Amino acid sequence: MSAGAVRWGILSTANIGVRKVIPAIGKAERCEVVAIASRDGERAARAADELGIPRAHDGYEELLSDPDVDAVYIPLPNSQHAAWTIAAARAGKHVLCEKPLAMTAADAEEMVRACATEGVLLMEAFMYRLHPSWETVRELVASGRIGRLRAVQSWFSYFNDDPNDIRNVAELGGGALYDIGCYSINLSRMLFEGEPTRIEASVTRDETGTDVLTSAILAFDQDVAAFTCSTRVEPDQRVHIYGTDGRISIAIPFNIPPDRPTEVFVTSGGDPPVSPDTKTLTFEPADMYAIQAERFANAVLDDRPLPIPPEDAIGNMQVIEGILRAGSPR
């Protein structure tokens, strides 16, 4: 397949899709949003009208039967990712699925197999990786700009104690680790280009049954990544990357604003910690959700490799499971 455009269908009227991803797909090159579905047909119709989407479907099955849909974006609750990804694959649709890809590594493996069997593409929507700032950070680390990579420290938090929010419902895949800790795991595996050899963790749950404060140490042989994530702390996010000859800090590493410049700070030399030599790299505004859609569309239309292979999601789930085991009471 080449040229043309990927025709997208959206499974659900979830906030992240309506507010961020659908508008971004709509302005991405070689992409067109042609349909949206909801279990509530009236809700789908309202969303379609507000977003200028040609068709609204009453139910996800109806959208998967739409012959004019080439690919689907799935922002459903985590507990529904596996079932609807597999259903989409069997309907011949390519799949961009929100992170985390599944609730378990076994489910992720089944999703990857189903898509491979049906000959459709599957990608986990870790959009931050495709932003120019992160692509530059990866190049800096790989080139030895800060020497040998030794440690990664990250933090991701927000405050949400609404018991009705899906992020606070354990059965739907809620909790800090699934929702935001998965980013810290993903970036650590990405930067170290491998899987952790040892995992230590602390997992704190509240009355919802979800983890509300989780910290983990991931050992990559002699190197280490450490992070904390929380759904009951003031909103903040940061990443610090340490090497033998320098360090890199990312100002807003995950929820990168599409309408303002992004800064990355590279420190090497000088007189640290009093007077380090720090250079600021500034990146023009970029919509990482639009970039994600374009890169996915290029893979579909031009038979290019996906920017994030689906097998990576299996590795991420295996680490999530390892953290939950390590942090459980013994």
N, C-alpha and C positions, 0 to 999 in steps of 0.2 A: 504494500500500500504506500502511496506517496501523494504529495500535493494535497489539495482539499483542506478540510478542517475536521477535527474530531468533534462529534456531536455528543454533548454531555447530558446525562440525566442525573438528577439529584435525588437520592433516597433519604427523604426526611426534610422537615423545615426547621431543623436545629439551628440555634442561634449562630454558631460558628459559621455555618454555611450561608445563612441569610445575610449576616453582617460583614463577613470577610471573604469567604471562599467564592461564593457565587459571583459577586461583583468583580472579583479578580479574574475568574475564568472568563467572564464576559468581555474583559478588555485584553485578554491574552491573545497573542497571535496564534492562528490556526486552531482556535477553539470557539465553540458556539454552544451555549446552554439552550437546549431545545425542550426540556421537560423537567418537571419536579413532581414528587409524589409525597403523600402523607397518608397515614391511616384514616385521617379525617379529610375527606375530599374538599370540604369547604375551606379548610385551612390551606390546602395545597393551592386552591383557586385564588385565595387572597394573596398568597406569596407569589404566585405566578404573575398576578396583576401588578403587584408592587414592584417586582423585579424585571418586568418585561419579558417573561418567559412564555413562549408560545403555547405550551400545553401543560395542563395540570392533571395528574392521575390520582384516582381514588384507590390507593393501595399500592404497595411496592411491587406486587406481582404484575399489576397492570403496566407499570413503567418498564419492567424487565421484558415484557412482551412487545414493547414498542419497537418496530423495525427501524425507526429513524434514530435510535439511540445507539451510539458506538461504545461509549464508556460511561461508567457511573462513579459518582463520588459518594462515599458512605460516611456520614457524620452521626450515625446512630449511637446509642449507648454501647459501651464496650462489650457488654454481654451479647449483643446482637451482631457483632461484626462477622463472626465466623459463618453463621447461618446465611446471612444475606450476601456475603462475598461468594460463598459456594453456589448459591442460587444464581447470582449474576454470572458467574463463570459458565454455569450450565446453560444459561440463556445466551451465551456468546458475547458477553459484554466485558470489556477491559475494566479493571477496578483500581481506583485510588481510594484507599481506606484510611480513615483517621487512626491516629496512634492512641493507645497501643493496638497493634493489629488484632490481638485476641486476648482472651482471659488466661490462656495457658499456652505453653510452648507446643503441646500436642495439637491443640486447635490450630495454631499458626502453621504447623507442618501440614495439617490436612488442607488448609486454605491454599498453601503454596502448591501442593500436589494437584488439587482440583483445577487451579488455574493453568498449570502446566499441561495437564491432561486435555483440557479444553482449548488449549492454544491461545489463551488470552493473557494479557499482562496484569501484574499485580504489584502495587507499590504502597508502602506505608507512608503516610503524609507527614514526614518530618521535614517540613518546609524550610526551617531555619538553615539546614545544611546547604541549601541552594542559594542563599543570599550571598552577594559578592563579598561581603565582609568575612563570612565564614569560609568561603572558598579561598580567600587570601590567607586567612589564619592557617588553614590546613597546609597551604603551600609554604608558609613561613616555617612551620614546624617540621615539615618533611625536608626542607632544604637545609636544616640545621641552623637557622637564624638565631635560635636561642640555645644552641648546643644540643646535647642529648636531652630528650624529654624525660623528666623524672616524676613529675606530679601534676595532677589536675585537681583543682578545688572548685566546687560550684554550689550555688544556693538558688532555690526557686520556691517562692511562697506566695500565698494570698490568704485572705480571711473570708471564709464562707461557712456559716454554721446553720444554714437553712436545711432542716431535715428532709424537705421535699425535693431539694435539688439532687439530680442524679449523681452528682459528685459525692454526695453523702449517703448513697444507697449501696450497700455492699453487694447485693444481688445483681446490680446493674454494672458492677465493675468500678465503683467509686473508690475514693481514697487518694491520698497524695502521691503514692508511688506510681499507681497506674496513670494518673492524670498528668503529673508534672515531673515526678522523679524519673520517669522513662526518658526524659530529655537528657538528664545528667548521665544516665547509663549510656545512652546512645552516643553522646559526644565523647565520653571517655573511651568507649570501644573504637570509635572512629579515629581519635587522635593516636591511640596506642596501636591501632591496626591489628587488634587481636581480642581474645577473650580473657577475662580475669581468671587467675589460677587459684585465688582464695577470696572468700567473701565473709566480712563481719558486718553485723547490722544491729540497730536498735529500732524497734517498731512500736509506736504508741497508738493505741486505738481508743476511741471514746464510745459513748453509748450507741452511736449509729453502727458500730461494728467496722467502720472504715478506719484505715490508718490516717491519723491527723498530724503526726510528726514522725518522720522516718529519716534516719541517718545511716549511711553505709560507707564502708571502706572496701574498695575493690583493688586487690593486689594483682598487678600484671608482672609476674616474676619479681624482679627487684624494684619495680616502680609502682606507683600507687595513685588511685583516684579516690577522692572523698567528697561526699555531698550530703546536704540536708534538704529535704522538701517538706512543706507543711501547708495544710489548708486552714490553719488556725493562727496564722501569724501575719503581721503587716505585709502587704505586697512588696516583694523585692525579687531581684534576680541578678546573678553575677557569675562570671567564670574567670578564674585565674589559672594560667598555664605556666608552669615553671620548668626551666631547663637548666643545664649546667652553666650556661653563659648568658642567661637573660630570662625574661618573662613576658607574657602577653596577657592583657586584660581586655575583656569585651564589655563595653558600657551597658548595652541592653542586648543580651545574647539570644533570647528566645522570642519574645513578643516585639520584634523589631518594627518600629513605626514605618509605614510606607511613605509618609509625607514629610520626613525630615532626614537630614544627614545622619549617618551612623559612624561612630568613632571606635577605633581599636587602638590601644596603647601598647607600644612595643618598647620594652626597657632592656638596655644592654650597655654596660659600661658606666662611666661616671663615677660617682662616689656614693653608692647605695649603702644604707637606706636614706642618708641625709640628703644627698644630691645626685640621684640617679640620672642617667642619660635616657630620657624617655621621648620617643617620637610618637606623634599622633597621626594615625592614618584615618582620613575622612572619606567616606563613601557617599556618593549622591543618593538621594531617596530612591528606593527600589521596593516594589511590592513582591515579597517572597512567595505569596500565594499565586500571583500571576506567573512568576518564573517557574514555579512547580508545575502549573498547568501546561505551560509551553514545553517544558522538558519532557513531560509525560506524553504530550501530543507528538513531539518529534520522535519519541520511541515508537509510538503507534504507527505514525504515518511513514516514517523513513526506515523502519526496522533497525533503529539504533538501540544500544543497551540502555536500560533504565538507569537514571542517575543514582538510585538506591535499589539494589537488588532485593527481591522479596525475602531471600534467605537471611538477610540481615535482621529482619523482624523476629525470626526464630531465635537468633542469638540474644536479642534484647529481652525476649520473654524468658529465656532460660536464666538470665541474670535476675530479672524481677522475681522469679520463683525462688532463686537462691537467696535473695535478700529476705523474702518473707519467711523462708525456713530458718535462716540464721537469726532473725529478729523475733521469732516466736518464743514464748515462755517454754522453759525446759524443766 
